[in-house]
Amino acid sequence: MFLILALIAGWTGIVVSLSPWVGSWPVLVQAIFYLAAGIVWILPLKPLLRWMELGKWRG
């Protein structure tokens, strides 16, 4: 559970650190960036969640 929280906090820190540059983009491009950033963080968690449920890294 703490690893999940650490990954989310780390990803949030990365996205927030990019906000000065992203803030100067057009609003539609910002929306697409934040939508993608909101989805991409799930990808590294999939193996971790699989391991938590099944007890092994590969399905």
N, C-alpha and C positions, 0 to 999 in steps of 0.2 A: 504494500500500500504506500509506503514511504517513497519507493522508487517511482511509482506512478505520479505522486505529487511532485517529486523532484523533476521528472521529465516535463510535466506541465509547467512548472515554474521556470525551468530553463527555456522552454519554447516561448513562453510569454516574455521572458527577458529579451530574447532574440528579436521577437516581433516588435516589442516596445522600443528597442534600441534603433530600429529602422524607421521609426515614426517621423523623425525630422525630414527624411528624404521622401517618404511616402506622403507626408502631409502637403508637399508641393505638387503632387500629381493631380490630374483631374479627378473629380469625385467618382466617376464611373470606374476608372482604373483603380482607385483606392478600394472601392467596394469589391472588385474582383480579387485584388491582392488579399484583403482581409478574409474574404470567403475562402480562398485557397489556403491561407494560413490557418484558418479555423478547421479545415478538413485534414491538412497534411499532418498535423500533430498526432493523429490517430495511428498512422502507419507504424511508427516505432513501438507503439503500445500493443499492437496485435500479437506479436510473439510472447510478450510478457503476460498478457491476459490469457493466451492459450496455455502457457506454462502453469499459470495459477489454477486454471480449471482442470487440465489434464495431467499435470505433473511431468510433462516432457515438452521439449522445445519444438519438435516437429509433429505435425498432425498425422 
